[in-house]
């Protein structure tokens, strides 16, 4: 079976992108005939690890000149040579529509979320332009600055989202199979797209480098609590700071960047919460060290379909405090490998933080249970085997 695996980065290199390359390299190790098509940013660490790999570029579905149109036609023609096509998380929506209509029977969508721009009315109720730091940049990369400005302008935005939703529904219903990264997302996709049955679930697995580094001698634990993700409203870092105002000790370290950085700095200063903003890491080994050094991880997203960071932290024997809104509660066992909380209940969150900070035996026991859980259920090998089983079935 010849397999094409496709992804286009939406303006950043995060968990979805790391999982794409993790799955690709694992499938290669399993001797599968797989070709990766990818466009977007790659971290320095992954760029080094992918040296020698023939990663193919992908076009957008909209062409502004004959050269781009010819590239698109050649790409679609080349996809016909593959027995199966796996759209891994996300590609440009118009391109996805073409693939769905031309090659839908052999196409599988492994979803980490729906196309979020037109679906914010059912996800958060917020304007996607306000909560996404990359929508403008990504739109410009795909469609050019003029078209992007028009599509996202106040005058046309409602029409843009309406058209995008119609295209997205038609695209998804044309796929031969849909897979989800969590039970939460599976149910959500079935409801939103009115699918005949809930999609099968393929849980993600951790980056194999994290698995390897977690078995080596660990850095000494430092006095900080870790949070990893984009500094955007959806990730709800503000709740971490407001809960931390009632925490008796410890510093908070935020790994990631985004539009809310300055706002979060101001809130932390006003509340007297010590927060260190480390920005984005280009080397996965730096993130692994942060997991190794921290006391525990906090993930309080307002909406999260899975949440790979508790898996990564768990590999380093760290418990997590995670949001009850979405898939993280499928990863973290409440009271055993961490705590599941209402992401806006600052008092409850603060109590859980203080409990883990004050009770070292509890923290270490939960951390060991977390590692056992992740090694049992969320390894990359297990994820890739489940993925290929669904592709081949």
C-alpha positions as CSV (number, residue, x, y, z in Angstrom):
1,X,0.0,0.0,0.0
2,X,1.4,3.4,-1.0
3,X,0.4,6.1,1.5
4,X,0.6,9.9,1.2
5,X,0.5,11.8,4.4
6,X,-0.4,15.5,4.1
7,X,-0.2,18.6,6.4
8,X,0.1,22.3,6.0
9,X,1.1,24.3,9.1
10,X,-1.2,27.0,10.1
11,X,1.4,29.6,10.9
12,X,3.2,27.8,13.7
13,X,5.0,24.6,14.6
14,X,3.2,23.1,17.5
15,X,1.8,19.8,18.7
16,X,0.0,18.9,15.5
17,X,3.1,19.5,13.5
18,X,5.3,17.5,15.8
19,X,2.8,14.6,15.7
20,X,2.7,14.7,11.9
21,X,6.5,14.2,11.7
22,X,6.5,11.7,14.6
23,X,3.8,9.6,12.8
24,X,5.7,9.9,9.5
25,X,9.0,8.7,10.9
26,X,7.4,5.9,12.9
27,X,5.6,4.6,9.8
28,X,8.9,4.6,8.0
29,X,10.4,2.6,10.8
30,X,7.6,0.2,10.4
31,X,8.7,-0.2,6.7
32,X,5.5,1.4,5.4
33,X,5.6,2.9,1.9
34,X,4.8,6.5,3.0
35,X,5.5,9.8,1.4
36,X,5.2,13.0,3.4
37,X,3.8,16.2,1.9
38,X,4.3,19.3,4.1
39,X,4.3,23.0,3.8
40,X,5.1,25.4,6.7
41,X,7.5,26.0,9.5
42,X,9.7,23.3,11.0
43,X,11.5,23.6,14.3
44,X,15.3,23.5,14.2
45,X,15.3,20.3,16.1
46,X,12.9,18.5,13.7
47,X,14.8,20.0,10.7
48,X,17.9,18.4,11.9
49,X,16.2,15.0,12.5
50,X,14.6,15.1,9.0
51,X,17.9,15.6,7.1
52,X,17.9,13.1,4.3
53,X,14.1,12.7,4.2
54,X,12.4,13.7,1.0
55,X,9.6,15.9,2.3
56,X,7.5,17.1,-0.6
57,X,6.0,20.7,-0.8
58,X,2.2,21.3,-1.2
59,X,0.3,24.0,-3.1
60,X,-2.6,26.0,-2.0
61,X,-6.0,25.3,-3.6
62,X,-6.2,28.9,-5.1
63,X,-3.8,29.9,-7.8
64,X,-2.9,33.5,-8.6
65,X,-0.9,32.7,-11.7
66,X,-0.4,29.9,-14.3
67,X,2.7,28.5,-12.6
68,X,0.8,28.0,-9.3
69,X,-2.1,26.4,-11.2
70,X,0.2,24.0,-13.0
71,X,1.8,23.1,-9.6
72,X,-1.7,22.4,-8.2
73,X,-2.7,20.2,-11.2
74,X,0.5,18.2,-11.0
75,X,0.1,17.7,-7.3
76,X,-3.5,16.5,-7.6
77,X,-2.5,14.2,-10.4
78,X,0.4,12.8,-8.4
79,X,-1.9,11.9,-5.5
80,X,-3.7,9.5,-7.8
81,X,-0.6,7.3,-7.6
82,X,-1.3,6.6,-3.9
83,X,-3.6,3.9,-2.6
84,X,-4.5,6.0,0.5
85,X,-4.2,9.7,1.3
86,X,-4.0,10.7,4.9
87,X,-4.8,14.4,5.7
88,X,-3.1,14.7,9.0
89,X,-4.9,17.4,11.1
90,X,-5.1,20.3,8.5
91,X,-4.4,21.5,5.0
92,X,-5.6,24.6,3.2
93,X,-9.5,24.3,2.9
94,X,-9.9,24.7,-0.8
95,X,-7.2,22.1,-1.5
96,X,-8.9,19.8,1.0
97,X,-12.2,20.3,-0.9
98,X,-10.6,19.4,-4.3
99,X,-9.0,16.2,-2.8
100,X,-12.3,15.3,-1.2
101,X,-14.2,15.6,-4.4
102,X,-11.6,14.0,-6.7
103,X,-10.1,11.4,-4.5
104,X,-12.5,11.2,-1.5
105,X,-12.9,7.4,-1.5
106,X,-9.2,6.8,-0.8
107,X,-8.8,9.8,1.5
108,X,-8.8,9.7,5.3
109,X,-8.9,12.7,7.6
110,X,-7.1,12.3,10.9
111,X,-8.6,15.3,12.8
112,X,-7.2,17.2,15.7
113,X,-10.0,19.7,15.4
114,X,-12.4,20.9,12.8
115,X,-11.6,23.9,10.5
116,X,-11.9,26.3,13.4
117,X,-12.6,29.6,11.6
118,X,-16.2,29.0,10.6
119,X,-17.1,26.9,13.7
120,X,-16.3,29.3,16.5
121,X,-20.0,29.8,17.1
122,X,-20.2,26.2,18.4
123,X,-16.7,26.0,19.9
124,X,-16.2,29.2,21.9
125,X,-18.8,31.7,20.6
126,X,-15.9,34.1,20.0
127,X,-14.6,35.9,16.8
128,X,-11.8,33.7,15.5
129,X,-9.9,36.7,14.3
130,X,-9.6,37.8,18.0
131,X,-8.5,34.4,19.5
132,X,-6.2,33.2,16.7
133,X,-2.7,34.8,16.4
134,X,-2.0,33.1,13.1
135,X,-5.2,33.5,11.0
136,X,-4.1,36.6,9.3
137,X,-0.6,35.3,8.6
138,X,-1.8,31.9,7.4
139,X,-4.5,33.5,5.2
140,X,-1.8,35.7,3.6
141,X,0.5,32.7,3.0
142,X,-2.3,30.8,1.2
143,X,-4.2,33.6,-0.7
144,X,-1.9,36.7,-0.7
145,X,-2.2,39.9,1.2
146,X,-5.0,41.6,-0.8
147,X,-7.4,38.6,-0.8
148,X,-6.6,37.8,2.8
149,X,-7.5,41.4,4.0
150,X,-10.8,41.2,2.1
151,X,-11.8,37.8,3.4
152,X,-11.1,38.9,7.0
153,X,-12.4,42.4,6.8
154,X,-15.4,43.3,8.9
155,X,-17.6,43.9,5.9
156,X,-17.0,40.4,4.4
157,X,-16.1,38.3,7.5
158,X,-19.6,36.9,8.0
159,X,-19.9,35.9,4.4
160,X,-16.4,34.4,4.6
161,X,-17.3,32.2,7.6
162,X,-20.6,31.2,6.0
163,X,-18.9,30.1,2.7
164,X,-16.1,28.4,4.7
165,X,-18.6,26.4,6.7
166,X,-20.4,25.2,3.6
167,X,-17.2,24.2,1.9
168,X,-15.9,22.4,5.1
169,X,-19.1,20.4,5.5
170,X,-19.0,19.3,1.8
171,X,-15.3,18.4,2.2
172,X,-15.7,16.3,5.3
173,X,-18.7,14.4,4.0
174,X,-16.7,13.5,0.9
175,X,-13.9,11.7,2.8
176,X,-13.7,7.9,2.8
177,X,-13.0,7.9,6.5
178,X,-12.7,10.3,9.4
179,X,-10.6,9.6,12.5
180,X,-10.4,11.7,15.7
181,X,-7.7,12.2,18.3
182,X,-10.0,11.8,21.3
183,X,-13.4,10.5,22.3
184,X,-14.5,14.1,23.0
185,X,-13.6,15.2,19.4
186,X,-15.1,12.1,17.9
187,X,-18.5,12.9,19.4
188,X,-18.1,16.6,18.5
189,X,-17.3,15.8,14.8
190,X,-20.2,13.5,14.5
191,X,-22.6,16.2,15.8
192,X,-21.1,19.1,13.9
193,X,-20.9,17.3,10.5
194,X,-23.9,15.1,11.1
195,X,-21.9,11.9,10.5
196,X,-23.6,8.6,10.4
197,X,-21.4,7.3,13.3
198,X,-18.8,8.6,15.6
199,X,-15.3,8.5,14.0
200,X,-12.8,5.9,15.3
201,X,-10.3,7.3,17.8
202,X,-6.6,7.2,17.4
203,X,-4.9,8.8,20.4
204,X,-1.7,10.7,19.7
205,X,1.7,9.5,21.0
206,X,4.6,11.5,22.4
207,X,7.5,12.6,20.3
208,X,10.0,9.7,20.4
209,X,12.8,12.0,21.4
210,X,10.8,12.8,24.6
211,X,10.4,9.0,25.2
212,X,14.2,8.6,24.8
213,X,15.2,11.6,27.0
214,X,12.7,10.6,29.7
215,X,14.8,7.4,30.3
216,X,18.0,9.3,30.8
217,X,19.2,10.9,34.1
218,X,16.9,13.8,34.8
219,X,17.7,17.4,35.6
220,X,17.3,18.4,39.2
221,X,13.7,19.6,40.0
222,X,13.4,23.4,40.1
223,X,10.9,25.5,42.0
224,X,8.5,26.3,39.1
225,X,5.2,25.3,37.6
226,X,5.2,24.9,33.8
227,X,2.6,25.8,31.1
228,X,3.2,25.2,27.4
229,X,1.3,26.6,24.5
230,X,0.4,29.7,22.4
231,X,-0.3,32.8,24.4
232,X,-3.8,33.3,23.0
233,X,-7.2,33.7,24.7
234,X,-8.2,30.1,23.9
235,X,-5.3,28.7,25.9
236,X,-6.5,30.7,28.9
237,X,-3.1,31.5,30.5
238,X,-4.8,34.3,32.3
239,X,-6.6,31.8,34.5
240,X,-3.2,30.3,35.5
241,X,-2.0,33.7,36.6
242,X,-5.2,34.5,38.5
243,X,-5.2,31.2,40.3
244,X,-1.5,31.6,41.0
245,X,-2.2,34.8,42.9
246,X,-3.5,32.5,45.7
247,X,-0.5,30.1,45.6
248,X,1.8,30.4,48.5
249,X,5.1,29.9,46.7
250,X,6.8,28.9,43.4
251,X,7.4,30.6,40.1
252,X,5.5,30.0,36.9
253,X,7.2,29.4,33.6
254,X,5.4,29.9,30.3
255,X,6.8,28.3,27.2
256,X,5.2,29.7,24.0
257,X,4.5,33.1,22.5
258,X,1.5,34.9,21.1
259,X,-0.7,38.0,21.1
260,X,-1.5,38.0,24.8
261,X,2.1,38.1,26.0
262,X,2.1,41.8,27.1
263,X,-1.3,41.6,28.6
264,X,-0.3,38.5,30.6
265,X,2.8,40.3,31.8
266,X,0.7,43.2,33.0
267,X,-1.7,40.9,34.9
268,X,1.1,39.0,36.5
269,X,2.8,42.2,37.6
270,X,-0.4,43.7,39.0
271,X,-1.2,40.5,41.0
272,X,2.4,40.0,42.1
273,X,2.7,36.6,40.4
274,X,6.3,35.7,39.4
275,X,6.1,34.5,35.7
276,X,9.0,33.8,33.4
277,X,8.1,34.1,29.7
278,X,10.6,31.8,27.8
279,X,9.1,32.2,24.3
280,X,9.2,29.4,21.8
281,X,11.8,26.6,21.9
282,X,13.3,25.6,18.6
283,X,14.9,22.5,20.1
284,X,12.6,19.8,21.5
285,X,15.4,18.9,23.9
286,X,14.9,22.3,25.6
287,X,11.3,21.6,26.1
288,X,12.2,18.1,27.5
289,X,14.4,19.8,30.0
290,X,11.6,22.1,31.1
291,X,9.4,19.1,31.7
292,X,12.1,17.4,33.7
293,X,12.8,20.5,35.9
294,X,9.2,21.6,36.7
295,X,7.1,20.5,39.6
296,X,4.0,19.9,37.5
297,X,2.2,21.1,34.4
298,X,-0.9,23.2,34.1
299,X,-3.2,23.2,31.0
300,X,-6.3,25.3,31.3
301,X,-7.6,25.7,27.8
302,X,-11.2,26.9,27.3
303,X,-11.4,24.2,24.6
304,X,-8.8,21.4,23.9
305,X,-9.5,18.4,21.7
306,X,-6.7,16.3,23.2
307,X,-3.7,18.1,24.7
308,X,-0.3,16.5,24.1
309,X,1.5,18.4,26.8
310,X,0.2,16.3,29.7
311,X,1.4,13.2,27.8
312,X,4.9,14.8,27.4
313,X,5.0,15.9,31.0
314,X,3.9,12.5,32.2
315,X,6.8,10.9,30.5
316,X,9.0,12.9,32.8
317,X,7.0,11.7,35.8
318,X,5.2,15.0,36.2
319,X,1.5,15.3,37.2
320,X,-0.8,17.8,35.4
321,X,-3.7,20.0,36.3
322,X,-5.9,20.1,33.2
323,X,-9.1,21.6,31.9
324,X,-12.3,19.7,32.0
325,X,-13.3,21.2,28.6
326,X,-12.4,18.5,26.1
327,X,-9.9,15.7,25.6
328,X,-7.3,16.3,28.4
329,X,-9.6,14.5,30.9
330,X,-9.1,11.3,28.7
331,X,-5.3,11.7,29.4
332,X,-5.2,12.7,33.1
333,X,-6.9,10.5,35.7
334,X,-8.4,12.9,38.2
335,X,-6.8,12.3,41.6
336,X,-4.4,9.7,40.3
337,X,-2.1,11.2,37.6
338,X,-3.1,14.8,38.3
339,X,-6.3,16.9,38.6
340,X,-9.1,17.8,36.2
341,X,-10.6,21.3,36.9
342,X,-13.0,23.9,35.7
343,X,-10.6,26.1,33.8
344,X,-12.2,29.4,35.1
345,X,-12.6,28.3,38.8
346,X,-9.6,30.1,40.1
347,X,-10.1,29.1,43.7
348,X,-10.3,25.4,43.0
349,X,-7.3,25.6,40.7
350,X,-5.3,27.4,43.4
351,X,-6.2,24.7,45.9
352,X,-4.9,21.9,43.6
353,X,-1.8,23.9,42.9
354,X,-1.1,24.4,46.6
355,X,-1.8,20.7,47.3
356,X,0.8,19.6,44.7
357,X,3.3,22.2,45.8
358,X,3.0,21.4,49.5
359,X,2.8,17.6,49.4
360,X,6.0,16.3,47.7
361,X,5.1,12.6,48.3
362,X,1.7,13.1,46.6
363,X,3.4,15.0,43.7
364,X,5.9,12.3,43.2
365,X,3.4,9.4,43.4
366,X,1.1,11.1,40.9
367,X,4.1,11.8,38.7
368,X,5.1,8.1,38.7
369,X,1.5,7.1,38.0
370,X,1.4,9.6,35.1
371,X,4.5,8.0,33.6
372,X,3.0,4.6,33.9
373,X,-0.2,5.8,32.2
374,X,1.6,7.5,29.3
375,X,3.9,4.5,28.7
376,X,0.9,2.2,28.7
377,X,-1.5,4.2,26.6
378,X,0.2,7.1,24.7
379,X,3.4,5.9,23.1
380,X,4.1,6.8,19.5
381,X,4.5,3.1,18.6
382,X,1.0,2.4,19.8
383,X,-0.5,5.5,18.1
384,X,1.1,4.7,14.8
385,X,0.0,1.0,14.9
386,X,-3.6,2.1,15.6
387,X,-3.4,4.7,12.8
388,X,-2.1,2.2,10.2
389,X,-4.7,-0.3,11.3
390,X,-7.5,2.2,10.5
391,X,-5.9,3.3,7.3
392,X,-5.6,-0.3,6.0
393,X,-9.0,-1.5,7.2
